[in-house]
Each structure stands twice: as C-alpha cells, then as structure tokens.
Amino acid sequence: MTEKMSFEEANEKLEKTVEQMENKSMTLSENVELYAQACELLSFCINELESCKSRIEDINEKIRSLGNGEAQELDNGE
C-alpha cells in the first residue's frame, strides 16, 4: 500500500484513517481494519523520518569535516 507513496501522502492518509476510526458508527471489524492500515502507514512514516534524519546527520558530518579541514589548513599557514 505504501510503496509508491510520499511521506506527505502517507501522513495525510494516516490522518484521514484516524478520523475515520474516531467515527462512532464504525463497526469493530471496520475499526480493526482501519487500525491495521494506520499501523502500516505509521510504520512507513517513521521509516521515512528516520531515513531523512540519517541523511541530515550525514550531511552535517560532511559539513563539520569540511570545516575542520579548512581550520587545519589555516593553522598550517596554507
């Protein structure tokens, strides 16, 4: 279900699924099905966020290493 979704699409669908679950006229069976969908969407969103966090950390590490390299060059008079 979530393979081709963007984070934004999955998050929006998750919000709508939760709204549906809050509808008091839903049967137990319908709520269980919606709960399963919500769990899958939530898992996808968490994985996407973790992936982005990791990428940001990698970028920040590269920036820090560039900054350290420039500082060393200045210290060596280069």
PyMOL Python script that loads the backbone (N, CA, C, O; Angstrom):
from pymol import cmd

cmd.read_pdbstr("""\
ATOM      1  N   MET A   1       0.817  -1.201   0.000  1.00  0.00           N
ATOM      2  CA  MET A   1       0.000   0.000   0.000  1.00  0.00           C
ATOM      3  C   MET A   1       0.859   1.263   0.000  1.00  0.00           C
ATOM      4  O   MET A   1       0.492   2.248  -0.641  1.00  0.00           O
ATOM      5  N   THR A   2       1.997   1.260   0.703  1.00  0.00           N
ATOM      6  CA  THR A   2       2.763   2.488   0.872  1.00  0.00           C
ATOM      7  C   THR A   2       3.991   2.582  -0.035  1.00  0.00           C
ATOM      8  O   THR A   2       4.722   3.570   0.029  1.00  0.00           O
ATOM      9  N   GLU A   3       4.230   1.578  -0.872  1.00  0.00           N
ATOM     10  CA  GLU A   3       5.458   1.556  -1.670  1.00  0.00           C
ATOM     11  C   GLU A   3       5.634   2.791  -2.550  1.00  0.00           C
ATOM     12  O   GLU A   3       6.749   3.296  -2.678  1.00  0.00           O
ATOM     13  N   LYS A   4       4.585   3.273  -3.142  1.00  0.00           N
ATOM     14  CA  LYS A   4       4.672   4.376  -4.094  1.00  0.00           C
ATOM     15  C   LYS A   4       4.254   5.714  -3.499  1.00  0.00           C
ATOM     16  O   LYS A   4       4.161   6.712  -4.214  1.00  0.00           O
ATOM     17  N   MET A   5       4.004   5.739  -2.203  1.00  0.00           N
ATOM     18  CA  MET A   5       3.540   6.969  -1.548  1.00  0.00           C
ATOM     19  C   MET A   5       4.720   7.812  -1.096  1.00  0.00           C
ATOM     20  O   MET A   5       5.787   7.308  -0.745  1.00  0.00           O
ATOM     21  N   SER A   6       4.484   9.102  -1.119  1.00  0.00           N
ATOM     22  CA  SER A   6       5.446  10.003  -0.492  1.00  0.00           C
ATOM     23  C   SER A   6       5.114  10.061   0.995  1.00  0.00           C
ATOM     24  O   SER A   6       4.051   9.611   1.425  1.00  0.00           O
ATOM     25  N   PHE A   7       6.031  10.618   1.766  1.00  0.00           N
ATOM     26  CA  PHE A   7       5.765  10.798   3.194  1.00  0.00           C
ATOM     27  C   PHE A   7       4.503  11.628   3.395  1.00  0.00           C
ATOM     28  O   PHE A   7       3.654  11.293   4.221  1.00  0.00           O
ATOM     29  N   GLU A   8       4.388  12.706   2.636  1.00  0.00           N
ATOM     30  CA  GLU A   8       3.243  13.610   2.784  1.00  0.00           C
ATOM     31  C   GLU A   8       1.927  12.904   2.481  1.00  0.00           C
ATOM     32  O   GLU A   8       0.937  13.104   3.184  1.00  0.00           O
ATOM     33  N   GLU A   9       1.914  12.080   1.439  1.00  0.00           N
ATOM     34  CA  GLU A   9       0.699  11.340   1.093  1.00  0.00           C
ATOM     35  C   GLU A   9       0.338  10.339   2.198  1.00  0.00           C
ATOM     36  O   GLU A   9      -0.824  10.223   2.589  1.00  0.00           O
ATOM     37  N   ALA A  10       1.339   9.630   2.688  1.00  0.00           N
ATOM     38  CA  ALA A  10       1.095   8.644   3.740  1.00  0.00           C
ATOM     39  C   ALA A  10       0.621   9.316   5.020  1.00  0.00           C
ATOM     40  O   ALA A  10      -0.278   8.810   5.692  1.00  0.00           O
ATOM     41  N   ASN A  11       1.217  10.449   5.360  1.00  0.00           N
ATOM     42  CA  ASN A  11       0.822  11.173   6.561  1.00  0.00           C
ATOM     43  C   ASN A  11      -0.620  11.670   6.450  1.00  0.00           C
ATOM     44  O   ASN A  11      -1.388  11.587   7.409  1.00  0.00           O
ATOM     45  N   GLU A  12      -0.976  12.181   5.289  1.00  0.00           N
ATOM     46  CA  GLU A  12      -2.351  12.650   5.075  1.00  0.00           C
ATOM     47  C   GLU A  12      -3.337  11.483   5.174  1.00  0.00           C
ATOM     48  O   GLU A  12      -4.396  11.603   5.791  1.00  0.00           O
ATOM     49  N   LYS A  13      -2.977  10.356   4.558  1.00  0.00           N
ATOM     50  CA  LYS A  13      -3.855   9.184   4.615  1.00  0.00           C
ATOM     51  C   LYS A  13      -3.962   8.668   6.053  1.00  0.00           C
ATOM     52  O   LYS A  13      -5.030   8.216   6.468  1.00  0.00           O
ATOM     53  N   LEU A  14      -2.881   8.732   6.805  1.00  0.00           N
ATOM     54  CA  LEU A  14      -2.909   8.330   8.206  1.00  0.00           C
ATOM     55  C   LEU A  14      -3.869   9.213   8.995  1.00  0.00           C
ATOM     56  O   LEU A  14      -4.663   8.713   9.791  1.00  0.00           O
ATOM     57  N   GLU A  15      -3.799  10.519   8.777  1.00  0.00           N
ATOM     58  CA  GLU A  15      -4.697  11.442   9.471  1.00  0.00           C
ATOM     59  C   GLU A  15      -6.154  11.137   9.145  1.00  0.00           C
ATOM     60  O   GLU A  15      -7.004  11.145  10.035  1.00  0.00           O
ATOM     61  N   LYS A  16      -6.448  10.866   7.871  1.00  0.00           N
ATOM     62  CA  LYS A  16      -7.821  10.554   7.469  1.00  0.00           C
ATOM     63  C   LYS A  16      -8.282   9.229   8.073  1.00  0.00           C
ATOM     64  O   LYS A  16      -9.441   9.082   8.460  1.00  0.00           O
ATOM     65  N   THR A  17      -7.365   8.269   8.148  1.00  0.00           N
ATOM     66  CA  THR A  17      -7.699   6.968   8.729  1.00  0.00           C
ATOM     67  C   THR A  17      -8.049   7.120  10.212  1.00  0.00           C
ATOM     68  O   THR A  17      -9.006   6.517  10.698  1.00  0.00           O
ATOM     69  N   VAL A  18      -7.270   7.926  10.917  1.00  0.00           N
ATOM     70  CA  VAL A  18      -7.547   8.168  12.337  1.00  0.00           C
ATOM     71  C   VAL A  18      -8.903   8.859  12.500  1.00  0.00           C
ATOM     72  O   VAL A  18      -9.670   8.518  13.401  1.00  0.00           O
ATOM     73  N   GLU A  19      -9.197   9.826  11.630  1.00  0.00           N
ATOM     74  CA  GLU A  19     -10.511  10.493  11.682  1.00  0.00           C
ATOM     75  C   GLU A  19     -11.633   9.485  11.490  1.00  0.00           C
ATOM     76  O   GLU A  19     -12.650   9.543  12.182  1.00  0.00           O
ATOM     77  N   GLN A  20     -11.449   8.559  10.549  1.00  0.00           N
ATOM     78  CA  GLN A  20     -12.464   7.529  10.316  1.00  0.00           C
ATOM     79  C   GLN A  20     -12.642   6.657  11.561  1.00  0.00           C
ATOM     80  O   GLN A  20     -13.764   6.291  11.913  1.00  0.00           O
ATOM     81  N   MET A  21     -11.537   6.331  12.219  1.00  0.00           N
ATOM     82  CA  MET A  21     -11.601   5.480  13.406  1.00  0.00           C
ATOM     83  C   MET A  21     -12.339   6.171  14.547  1.00  0.00           C
ATOM     84  O   MET A  21     -12.929   5.507  15.400  1.00  0.00           O
ATOM     85  N   GLU A  22     -12.306   7.488  14.565  1.00  0.00           N
ATOM     86  CA  GLU A  22     -12.991   8.241  15.614  1.00  0.00           C
ATOM     87  C   GLU A  22     -14.494   8.306  15.390  1.00  0.00           C
ATOM     88  O   GLU A  22     -15.236   8.732  16.275  1.00  0.00           O
ATOM     89  N   ASN A  23     -14.948   7.887  14.213  1.00  0.00           N
ATOM     90  CA  ASN A  23     -16.366   7.861  13.886  1.00  0.00           C
ATOM     91  C   ASN A  23     -17.037   6.754  14.710  1.00  0.00           C
ATOM     92  O   ASN A  23     -16.702   5.577  14.577  1.00  0.00           O
ATOM     93  N   LYS A  24     -17.964   7.141  15.542  1.00  0.00           N
ATOM     94  CA  LYS A  24     -18.605   6.202  16.474  1.00  0.00           C
ATOM     95  C   LYS A  24     -19.481   5.157  15.772  1.00  0.00           C
ATOM     96  O   LYS A  24     -19.842   4.148  16.378  1.00  0.00           O
ATOM     97  N   SER A  25     -19.821   5.389  14.513  1.00  0.00           N
ATOM     98  CA  SER A  25     -20.722   4.456  13.836  1.00  0.00           C
ATOM     99  C   SER A  25     -19.983   3.302  13.153  1.00  0.00           C
ATOM    100  O   SER A  25     -20.610   2.449  12.524  1.00  0.00           O
ATOM    101  N   MET A  26     -18.668   3.275  13.274  1.00  0.00           N
ATOM    102  CA  MET A  26     -17.899   2.194  12.653  1.00  0.00           C
ATOM    103  C   MET A  26     -18.052   0.918  13.472  1.00  0.00           C
ATOM    104  O   MET A  26     -18.142   0.960  14.699  1.00  0.00           O
ATOM    105  N   THR A  27     -18.080  -0.205  12.784  1.00  0.00           N
ATOM    106  CA  THR A  27     -18.148  -1.487  13.489  1.00  0.00           C
ATOM    107  C   THR A  27     -16.759  -1.841  14.021  1.00  0.00           C
ATOM    108  O   THR A  27     -15.754  -1.254  13.620  1.00  0.00           O
ATOM    109  N   LEU A  28     -16.729  -2.799  14.916  1.00  0.00           N
ATOM    110  CA  LEU A  28     -15.453  -3.260  15.469  1.00  0.00           C
ATOM    111  C   LEU A  28     -14.562  -3.798  14.356  1.00  0.00           C
ATOM    112  O   LEU A  28     -13.369  -3.499  14.311  1.00  0.00           O
ATOM    113  N   SER A  29     -15.125  -4.570  13.483  1.00  0.00           N
ATOM    114  CA  SER A  29     -14.366  -5.143  12.372  1.00  0.00           C
ATOM    115  C   SER A  29     -13.779  -4.057  11.473  1.00  0.00           C
ATOM    116  O   SER A  29     -12.628  -4.150  11.046  1.00  0.00           O
ATOM    117  N   GLU A  30     -14.568  -3.038  11.194  1.00  0.00           N
ATOM    118  CA  GLU A  30     -14.086  -1.924  10.373  1.00  0.00           C
ATOM    119  C   GLU A  30     -12.956  -1.170  11.087  1.00  0.00           C
ATOM    120  O   GLU A  30     -11.969  -0.779  10.465  1.00  0.00           O
ATOM    121  N   ASN A  31     -13.115  -0.977  12.389  1.00  0.00           N
ATOM    122  CA  ASN A  31     -12.082  -0.304  13.163  1.00  0.00           C
ATOM    123  C   ASN A  31     -10.789  -1.105  13.204  1.00  0.00           C
ATOM    124  O   ASN A  31      -9.705  -0.523  13.149  1.00  0.00           O
ATOM    125  N   VAL A  32     -10.881  -2.414  13.298  1.00  0.00           N
ATOM    126  CA  VAL A  32      -9.683  -3.254  13.302  1.00  0.00           C
ATOM    127  C   VAL A  32      -8.960  -3.140  11.964  1.00  0.00           C
ATOM    128  O   VAL A  32      -7.732  -3.058  11.927  1.00  0.00           O
ATOM    129  N   GLU A  33      -9.707  -3.135  10.878  1.00  0.00           N
ATOM    130  CA  GLU A  33      -9.102  -2.989   9.549  1.00  0.00           C
ATOM    131  C   GLU A  33      -8.431  -1.623   9.415  1.00  0.00           C
ATOM    132  O   GLU A  33      -7.314  -1.525   8.908  1.00  0.00           O
ATOM    133  N   LEU A  34      -9.105  -0.580   9.866  1.00  0.00           N
ATOM    134  CA  LEU A  34      -8.519   0.763   9.821  1.00  0.00           C
ATOM    135  C   LEU A  34      -7.283   0.846  10.706  1.00  0.00           C
ATOM    136  O   LEU A  34      -6.303   1.501  10.351  1.00  0.00           O
ATOM    137  N   TYR A  35      -7.328   0.186  11.853  1.00  0.00           N
ATOM    138  CA  TYR A  35      -6.175   0.171  12.753  1.00  0.00           C
ATOM    139  C   TYR A  35      -4.968  -0.471  12.068  1.00  0.00           C
ATOM    140  O   TYR A  35      -3.848   0.027  12.178  1.00  0.00           O
ATOM    141  N   ALA A  36      -5.199  -1.565  11.368  1.00  0.00           N
ATOM    142  CA  ALA A  36      -4.113  -2.241  10.644  1.00  0.00           C
ATOM    143  C   ALA A  36      -3.523  -1.310   9.577  1.00  0.00           C
ATOM    144  O   ALA A  36      -2.304  -1.238   9.416  1.00  0.00           O
ATOM    145  N   GLN A  37      -4.381  -0.610   8.864  1.00  0.00           N
ATOM    146  CA  GLN A  37      -3.914   0.346   7.852  1.00  0.00           C
ATOM    147  C   GLN A  37      -3.123   1.479   8.498  1.00  0.00           C
ATOM    148  O   GLN A  37      -2.082   1.896   7.991  1.00  0.00           O
ATOM    149  N   ALA A  38      -3.637   1.972   9.630  1.00  0.00           N
ATOM    150  CA  ALA A  38      -2.960   3.070  10.330  1.00  0.00           C
ATOM    151  C   ALA A  38      -1.575   2.634  10.799  1.00  0.00           C
ATOM    152  O   ALA A  38      -0.616   3.400  10.701  1.00  0.00           O
ATOM    153  N   CYS A  39      -1.468   1.419  11.305  1.00  0.00           N
ATOM    154  CA  CYS A  39      -0.165   0.916  11.767  1.00  0.00           C
ATOM    155  C   CYS A  39       0.830   0.821  10.614  1.00  0.00           C
ATOM    156  O   CYS A  39       2.001   1.163  10.775  1.00  0.00           O
ATOM    157  N   GLU A  40       0.377   0.362   9.464  1.00  0.00           N
ATOM    158  CA  GLU A  40       1.247   0.271   8.289  1.00  0.00           C
ATOM    159  C   GLU A  40       1.695   1.669   7.837  1.00  0.00           C
ATOM    160  O   GLU A  40       2.866   1.883   7.523  1.00  0.00           O
ATOM    161  N   LEU A  41       0.765   2.595   7.811  1.00  0.00           N
ATOM    162  CA  LEU A  41       1.099   3.970   7.420  1.00  0.00           C
ATOM    163  C   LEU A  41       2.048   4.620   8.420  1.00  0.00           C
ATOM    164  O   LEU A  41       2.992   5.307   8.030  1.00  0.00           O
ATOM    165  N   LEU A  42       1.797   4.404   9.699  1.00  0.00           N
ATOM    166  CA  LEU A  42       2.656   4.963  10.736  1.00  0.00           C
ATOM    167  C   LEU A  42       4.071   4.401  10.621  1.00  0.00           C
ATOM    168  O   LEU A  42       5.046   5.145  10.730  1.00  0.00           O
ATOM    169  N   SER A  43       4.184   3.115  10.405  1.00  0.00           N
ATOM    170  CA  SER A  43       5.488   2.482  10.244  1.00  0.00           C
ATOM    171  C   SER A  43       6.240   3.080   9.052  1.00  0.00           C
ATOM    172  O   SER A  43       7.434   3.368   9.140  1.00  0.00           O
ATOM    173  N   PHE A  44       5.534   3.260   7.952  1.00  0.00           N
ATOM    174  CA  PHE A  44       6.139   3.868   6.762  1.00  0.00           C
ATOM    175  C   PHE A  44       6.632   5.276   7.070  1.00  0.00           C
ATOM    176  O   PHE A  44       7.751   5.638   6.706  1.00  0.00           O
ATOM    177  N   CYS A  45       5.797   6.073   7.743  1.00  0.00           N
ATOM    178  CA  CYS A  45       6.173   7.454   8.062  1.00  0.00           C
ATOM    179  C   CYS A  45       7.385   7.495   8.990  1.00  0.00           C
ATOM    180  O   CYS A  45       8.287   8.311   8.797  1.00  0.00           O
ATOM    181  N   ILE A  46       7.412   6.630   9.984  1.00  0.00           N
ATOM    182  CA  ILE A  46       8.553   6.585  10.907  1.00  0.00           C
ATOM    183  C   ILE A  46       9.824   6.214  10.155  1.00  0.00           C
ATOM    184  O   ILE A  46      10.874   6.817  10.375  1.00  0.00           O
ATOM    185  N   ASN A  47       9.737   5.232   9.275  1.00  0.00           N
ATOM    186  CA  ASN A  47      10.914   4.827   8.489  1.00  0.00           C
ATOM    187  C   ASN A  47      11.406   5.964   7.594  1.00  0.00           C
ATOM    188  O   ASN A  47      12.612   6.177   7.463  1.00  0.00           O
ATOM    189  N   GLU A  48      10.485   6.682   6.987  1.00  0.00           N
ATOM    190  CA  GLU A  48      10.866   7.815   6.138  1.00  0.00           C
ATOM    191  C   GLU A  48      11.552   8.900   6.958  1.00  0.00           C
ATOM    192  O   GLU A  48      12.560   9.458   6.526  1.00  0.00           O
ATOM    193  N   LEU A  49      11.017   9.201   8.132  1.00  0.00           N
ATOM    194  CA  LEU A  49      11.614  10.212   9.001  1.00  0.00           C
ATOM    195  C   LEU A  49      13.005   9.786   9.460  1.00  0.00           C
ATOM    196  O   LEU A  49      13.924  10.605   9.486  1.00  0.00           O
ATOM    197  N   GLU A  50      13.170   8.519   9.820  1.00  0.00           N
ATOM    198  CA  GLU A  50      14.477   8.020  10.244  1.00  0.00           C
ATOM    199  C   GLU A  50      15.486   8.090   9.104  1.00  0.00           C
ATOM    200  O   GLU A  50      16.652   8.425   9.314  1.00  0.00           O
ATOM    201  N   SER A  51      15.031   7.774   7.905  1.00  0.00           N
ATOM    202  CA  SER A  51      15.909   7.860   6.739  1.00  0.00           C
ATOM    203  C   SER A  51      16.360   9.293   6.493  1.00  0.00           C
ATOM    204  O   SER A  51      17.535   9.541   6.225  1.00  0.00           O
ATOM    205  N   CYS A  52      15.443  10.219   6.582  1.00  0.00           N
ATOM    206  CA  CYS A  52      15.783  11.635   6.396  1.00  0.00           C
ATOM    207  C   CYS A  52      16.700  12.125   7.509  1.00  0.00           C
ATOM    208  O   CYS A  52      17.637  12.881   7.255  1.00  0.00           O
ATOM    209  N   LYS A  53      16.438  11.704   8.720  1.00  0.00           N
ATOM    210  CA  LYS A  53      17.291  12.087   9.848  1.00  0.00           C
ATOM    211  C   LYS A  53      18.720  11.604   9.605  1.00  0.00           C
ATOM    212  O   LYS A  53      19.678  12.343   9.830  1.00  0.00           O
ATOM    213  N   SER A  54      18.853  10.385   9.154  1.00  0.00           N
ATOM    214  CA  SER A  54      20.176   9.821   8.876  1.00  0.00           C
ATOM    215  C   SER A  54      20.891  10.603   7.776  1.00  0.00           C
ATOM    216  O   SER A  54      22.087  10.877   7.875  1.00  0.00           O
ATOM    217  N   ARG A  55      20.161  10.952   6.745  1.00  0.00           N
ATOM    218  CA  ARG A  55      20.753  11.735   5.650  1.00  0.00           C
ATOM    219  C   ARG A  55      21.210  13.105   6.144  1.00  0.00           C
ATOM    220  O   ARG A  55      22.288  13.574   5.776  1.00  0.00           O
ATOM    221  N   ILE A  56      20.392  13.743   6.977  1.00  0.00           N
ATOM    222  CA  ILE A  56      20.750  15.057   7.527  1.00  0.00           C
ATOM    223  C   ILE A  56      21.992  14.941   8.400  1.00  0.00           C
ATOM    224  O   ILE A  56      22.879  15.792   8.336  1.00  0.00           O
ATOM    225  N   GLU A  57      22.059  13.890   9.219  1.00  0.00           N
ATOM    226  CA  GLU A  57      23.238  13.686  10.062  1.00  0.00           C
ATOM    227  C   GLU A  57      24.487  13.484   9.213  1.00  0.00           C
ATOM    228  O   GLU A  57      25.553  14.001   9.546  1.00  0.00           O
ATOM    229  N   ASP A  58      24.361  12.732   8.113  1.00  0.00           N
ATOM    230  CA  ASP A  58      25.499  12.529   7.194  1.00  0.00           C
ATOM    231  C   ASP A  58      25.947  13.853   6.587  1.00  0.00           C
ATOM    232  O   ASP A  58      27.142  14.141   6.516  1.00  0.00           O
ATOM    233  N   ILE A  59      24.995  14.643   6.156  1.00  0.00           N
ATOM    234  CA  ILE A  59      25.319  15.950   5.567  1.00  0.00           C
ATOM    235  C   ILE A  59      26.005  16.835   6.594  1.00  0.00           C
ATOM    236  O   ILE A  59      27.011  17.477   6.291  1.00  0.00           O
ATOM    237  N   ASN A  60      25.471  16.872   7.803  1.00  0.00           N
ATOM    238  CA  ASN A  60      26.074  17.686   8.856  1.00  0.00           C
ATOM    239  C   ASN A  60      27.483  17.223   9.187  1.00  0.00           C
ATOM    240  O   ASN A  60      28.360  18.047   9.448  1.00  0.00           O
ATOM    241  N   GLU A  61      27.710  15.922   9.181  1.00  0.00           N
ATOM    242  CA  GLU A  61      29.045  15.392   9.444  1.00  0.00           C
ATOM    243  C   GLU A  61      30.017  15.824   8.343  1.00  0.00           C
ATOM    244  O   GLU A  61      31.158  16.184   8.631  1.00  0.00           O
ATOM    245  N   LYS A  62      29.572  15.789   7.093  1.00  0.00           N
ATOM    246  CA  LYS A  62      30.415  16.243   5.982  1.00  0.00           C
ATOM    247  C   LYS A  62      30.744  17.725   6.125  1.00  0.00           C
ATOM    248  O   LYS A  62      31.870  18.152   5.868  1.00  0.00           O
ATOM    249  N   ILE A  63      29.753  18.496   6.536  1.00  0.00           N
ATOM    250  CA  ILE A  63      29.982  19.934   6.725  1.00  0.00           C
ATOM    251  C   ILE A  63      30.995  20.159   7.846  1.00  0.00           C
ATOM    252  O   ILE A  63      31.896  20.988   7.720  1.00  0.00           O
ATOM    253  N   ARG A  64      30.842  19.414   8.948  1.00  0.00           N
ATOM    254  CA  ARG A  64      31.790  19.554  10.054  1.00  0.00           C
ATOM    255  C   ARG A  64      33.193  19.155   9.626  1.00  0.00           C
ATOM    256  O   ARG A  64      34.165  19.810  10.003  1.00  0.00           O
ATOM    257  N   SER A  65      33.308  18.093   8.846  1.00  0.00           N
ATOM    258  CA  SER A  65      34.643  17.650   8.422  1.00  0.00           C
ATOM    259  C   SER A  65      35.260  18.664   7.457  1.00  0.00           C
ATOM    260  O   SER A  65      36.474  18.866   7.471  1.00  0.00           O
ATOM    261  N   LEU A  66      34.443  19.298   6.624  1.00  0.00           N
ATOM    262  CA  LEU A  66      34.962  20.351   5.749  1.00  0.00           C
ATOM    263  C   LEU A  66      35.441  21.531   6.581  1.00  0.00           C
ATOM    264  O   LEU A  66      36.498  22.101   6.311  1.00  0.00           O
ATOM    265  N   GLY A  67      34.674  21.890   7.576  1.00  0.00           N
ATOM    266  CA  GLY A  67      35.049  22.985   8.457  1.00  0.00           C
ATOM    267  C   GLY A  67      36.343  22.696   9.190  1.00  0.00           C
ATOM    268  O   GLY A  67      37.180  23.586   9.339  1.00  0.00           O
ATOM    269  N   ASN A  68      36.524  21.462   9.654  1.00  0.00           N
ATOM    270  CA  ASN A  68      37.750  21.081  10.348  1.00  0.00           C
ATOM    271  C   ASN A  68      38.940  21.101   9.400  1.00  0.00           C
ATOM    272  O   ASN A  68      40.036  21.500   9.794  1.00  0.00           O
ATOM    273  N   GLY A  69      38.743  20.684   8.178  1.00  0.00           N
ATOM    274  CA  GLY A  69      39.823  20.693   7.194  1.00  0.00           C
ATOM    275  C   GLY A  69      40.269  22.103   6.884  1.00  0.00           C
ATOM    276  O   GLY A  69      41.468  22.353   6.763  1.00  0.00           O
ATOM    277  N   GLU A  70      39.342  23.029   6.753  1.00  0.00           N
ATOM    278  CA  GLU A  70      39.677  24.421   6.485  1.00  0.00           C
ATOM    279  C   GLU A  70      40.424  25.036   7.667  1.00  0.00           C
ATOM    280  O   GLU A  70      41.359  25.814   7.480  1.00  0.00           O
ATOM    281  N   ALA A  71      40.009  24.686   8.878  1.00  0.00           N
ATOM    282  CA  ALA A  71      40.666  25.221  10.068  1.00  0.00           C
ATOM    283  C   ALA A  71      42.091  24.704  10.162  1.00  0.00           C
ATOM    284  O   ALA A  71      42.989  25.449  10.555  1.00  0.00           O
ATOM    285  N   GLN A  72      42.318  23.449   9.812  1.00  0.00           N
ATOM    286  CA  GLN A  72      43.666  22.876   9.849  1.00  0.00           C
ATOM    287  C   GLN A  72      44.552  23.545   8.807  1.00  0.00           C
ATOM    288  O   GLN A  72      45.726  23.807   9.065  1.00  0.00           O
ATOM    289  N   GLU A  73      43.998  23.822   7.639  1.00  0.00           N
ATOM    290  CA  GLU A  73      44.780  24.494   6.601  1.00  0.00           C
ATOM    291  C   GLU A  73      45.216  25.870   7.074  1.00  0.00           C
ATOM    292  O   GLU A  73      46.356  26.270   6.838  1.00  0.00           O
ATOM    293  N   LEU A  74      44.332  26.597   7.735  1.00  0.00           N
ATOM    294  CA  LEU A  74      44.664  27.928   8.234  1.00  0.00           C
ATOM    295  C   LEU A  74      45.724  27.834   9.333  1.00  0.00           C
ATOM    296  O   LEU A  74      46.618  28.678   9.397  1.00  0.00           O
ATOM    297  N   ASP A  75      45.638  26.826  10.193  1.00  0.00           N
ATOM    298  CA  ASP A  75      46.610  26.649  11.257  1.00  0.00           C
ATOM    299  C   ASP A  75      47.987  26.326  10.700  1.00  0.00           C
ATOM    300  O   ASP A  75      49.000  26.701  11.291  1.00  0.00           O
ATOM    301  N   ASN A  76      48.033  25.633   9.568  1.00  0.00           N
ATOM    302  CA  ASN A  76      49.302  25.260   8.949  1.00  0.00           C
ATOM    303  C   ASN A  76      49.840  26.363   8.047  1.00  0.00           C
ATOM    304  O   ASN A  76      50.913  26.212   7.465  1.00  0.00           O
ATOM    305  N   GLY A  77      49.119  27.457   7.924  1.00  0.00           N
ATOM    306  CA  GLY A  77      49.557  28.564   7.108  1.00  0.00           C
ATOM    307  C   GLY A  77      49.363  28.327   5.612  1.00  0.00           C
ATOM    308  O   GLY A  77      49.985  29.001   4.790  1.00  0.00           O
ATOM    309  N   GLU A  78      48.527  27.399   5.270  1.00  0.00           N
ATOM    310  CA  GLU A  78      48.287  27.097   3.849  1.00  0.00           C
ATOM    311  C   GLU A  78      47.234  27.976   3.257  1.00  0.00           C
ATOM    312  O   GLU A  78      46.916  27.848   2.074  1.00  0.00           O
TER     313      GLU A  78
END
""", "prot")
cmd.dss("prot")
cmd.show_as("cartoon", "prot")
cmd.util.cbc("prot")
cmd.orient("prot")
